[in-house]
């Protein structure tokens, strides 16, 4: 039996990097789940990155996502998309993303019936959720360059090196629900159209590669009037998710929090912890 709507609450459960399970207590879906995680040596050396199915299953259990209806991918870099088809396969969910994401799904063994391709402006409904795919851009990479540009134009069979996971289309996700609006901004690019005319209750905000913090917050959290800002993509994802949390070197998380308090005096900045639900 479905819960009464007035008994449900929206929540977002973090899984490291930009990964979340979004739920209203009845329906749920994953965004950018990445739990396999590899050493920086393995990534920079160009070694193949085998998906760790045991960790995928473990985190489906920890997040309560066994009945997830979709796995949504914001862009196709390995730290956003590598595990996505395996979360879809284990839960029976549909993989939703760009043509590049579809190539990852096909290479991992998903059939066409388990994949939905989307373009900017498209929507995908999941129960009472409507996910709108807004064209976005990637944040600053090393030396100001976007890592692994381009698209994935044929099925990508794992294991493959990080460089094989090309960027593809970049989406920000506007998640609308009768109980509130959540925005997932999976990469810290400046894309004003993402936030134009949108009012968000919760903003899941990438902080890696953000550049000037005050300007970034003004164009994102302040622009959409976010009541709660949840920073993400701050953890050192070259370490196991179960290990003691460490930040990406030189990320400046303390500076981000202090600047957010000045730029967003009426908002709450909620630092997520892996496996803990944050409620809208």
N, C-alpha and C positions, 0 to 999 in steps of 0.2 A: 504494500500500500504506500502511495506517495504521501510524504508529509504535507500538512497544510502549509500554504505559502507563508502565513504569518508566523509559523514556527521555524522557518528556515533562516539561515544567516549566511552571507557571503564570506568566504575565507580564501586565503592564499597561503599555501604551504610551500616553503622554499626548499630547494634541493641542491643548493650551490649554483654558482655561475648565474645564468638567467633562467634556471629551471624552476617551475612552480606547478603545483596541482591547484587548480581553481575549482571551487565547489560551492554549491548553495545548499548542501545537506541532502540533495536528491540527485542531481546530475553533476558530473565533474569532467574535467579534461586537463591534459598536461600541456604545458608550454615549454619548449626547449629543454627537455629533460636530458641531462648529461651527468652520468654517475661513474662511468668507466675510469676516467681520469688517468693520465699517464705522466711519467717523469718528463721534465723539460729536456733532458738528454734524448729521450726517445723521440720526442716531437721534432727537435731541431736537427737530429741526425737523419730525419726522413724515414725512420723505420715504420713498418706497418703497425696500425693501431687496432688490435682485435677487440671487438665488443665483449664486455664482461657480463654475460647473461645472468650470472649468479647475483651480480650487484643490481642489475635491472630488476630482477625478481624481488630482491631484498627491499628495494626502495618503493616498489609498487606496494609491498606489504606495509612498510613503515608509513607511507602517505595515505593508505587506504584507497588506492586508486584502481583496484581490480576491476571495477565496473566503469572506468573512464570511457567516454564516448568518442573522444578525439585526442590526437596528439598534434598540436599546432606548432609550426616551426617559423621563427621570425626571419632567419636567414641560414645559409647552409654551411657555415664554418663548422669544423669538427666539434667545437665545444658547445654547439647549439643543436647539431643535427645528427651526429654519429649514432647516438643511442636511440633516437626517435623511432625508427622503424621497429626496433625490438620492443620498446614500450607498447607500440601499436600491436605488434604480433602477440605479445603476452596477454594483452587485455581485450583483444578483438576490436580495438578502436580503429578509426579511420585516420590516416596520416594526411594532414592538411598543410599545404605550403606551395612554394614556387615550383617551376619546372625542374630546377636543380634539386629541390627536396624530393620531388617525385623520382628523379634518377637515383637518389640514395635509397629510397624505398624499394624500387624495382631491383636494384642490385642486392638488397638484403633479403629478397625473396617474397616481398609483398606482391599480391596481385593487383591488377588495375582497379578491381572493385573495392580495395582497401585504401585507395589513394584519391585525394581530391586536390586538383591543381587550382590555385587561385592567383588572381592578378590584383593590382591596386584598385581599391574601390569595391571589391567583392566582399560578400558576407558569408558566414557559415553559422547556422543555428544549431545549438546544442541544448535541448530542453528549453528553458526560459532564457538562456544566454543567446545573445547575438554577437558574434565576433566580426568586427569590421577590420579589413586589411588596408592600412593606410601606407602609401609609399613613403619610405624613410631613407636615411643614409647611414652609413657606418661611421663610427667615431674615429678619432685619431689613432693610428697605429704607430709602430716603431718608426721613428724618423718622419712622422707625419704621413706615412703611407698606409693605405689599407692593405692588410695582409690577404694573401690568396684571392686576388680579384678574379673576375670572370665568372663563367657559369659551368655547370656540369651537364654535358649534352648527351651522355649515354649512361646506361645503368652502371653504378659504381659498386662493385662487389667488395665487401670487406674480407680480410683486413686491408686497409689502404693507408698511405701516409697522410699526415695532416694537410699537406699541400694539395691533395686530391679533392679536398672538401672546399671547393671554390665558393665564393661569397653568394652568387646568385642574386635574386631580387631581395631587397631589404624591406621588411614590414615593421611598422609599429601596430599594435593591436589595441583597438578600442572595444572593450568588452562591456556590452550594455545588458542590464538585467533589471527587472522591476524593483529589486532591492538596492540597486546602486550601479555605479559605473567604475570600472577598473581600466587603467591604461597600462599596457606593458610596452616599455620603450627599451628594446633588447640591446641596442647599441647606441652609444652616446653621440650620434650625429645630430647636427642642428637642422631640423626639418620642421619649420614653423607650421606647415599645413597639418601636421599631426594633431596639433592642439587647438587649431582654429575652431571656435564655436563649440568646444567640448568642455564640459564641467565634470571633473573626476572626483570621486570620493577617495579613491586610492590610486596612487601612481607607483608602479614598479619601475624603478629608474636605474639604468646602467650608469655606473660612476667611473668605470675604466675608460680612459681615453677621452675624458670630458673637456679638456682644455680649461679655460677660465671658469671657475665654479659659479661665481655670481651670475655671469652672463648665461651660463647653461641653465641654472635654476630659473632665471627670469623667463627664459624662452620655453621652459617645460613646465615645471611645477607651478610657478606663478601664473603662467598663461592659462592653465586649465583649472586654477583655483583648488588644487589638490588639498584635501583635508588631511590625508595621511600620505607621507612619502616613504617608500620602502626602498632604500638603496640596494642594489644587487650588482653582481659581477665585480665584486671587490675581493673575493676570496682567491687565494693562490690555488688555482685548479690543477697545478702540477703535483699536488699532494692528495692523498686519499681523502675522500669526503668524511670518513670516520676519524681521521687524524685531528689533532688539536688545530683549531682554525687559525690560519695565518693570512694576512692580507697580501695582495699583490705588492711587490716591492715598489716603494716610492709612489704609492697610490694617493696618499694624503687623506686618509679617511677622517682623521681628527679635524683637518681643515675643512673638509666637506660638511661635517656636522656643525661646526661653528659658523660657517658661512650660511648654511641653511637656516640657522636660528635667526640670523639677521635679515636674510632675504624673505623668509617665510615665517614671520612671527606668529601667525595664527595656525600654522600647520604642525602636525606631529611627525617627527622623524622616527620611524620604527626600524631598528636594526634587526634583521631576521636572523634566526638560527635554524640550521638544517633540521627538517622534520617537525618544526613547530608551526602551527597554524596561526595566521594573523587575520583578525576579523575586521570586516569593513564596518 
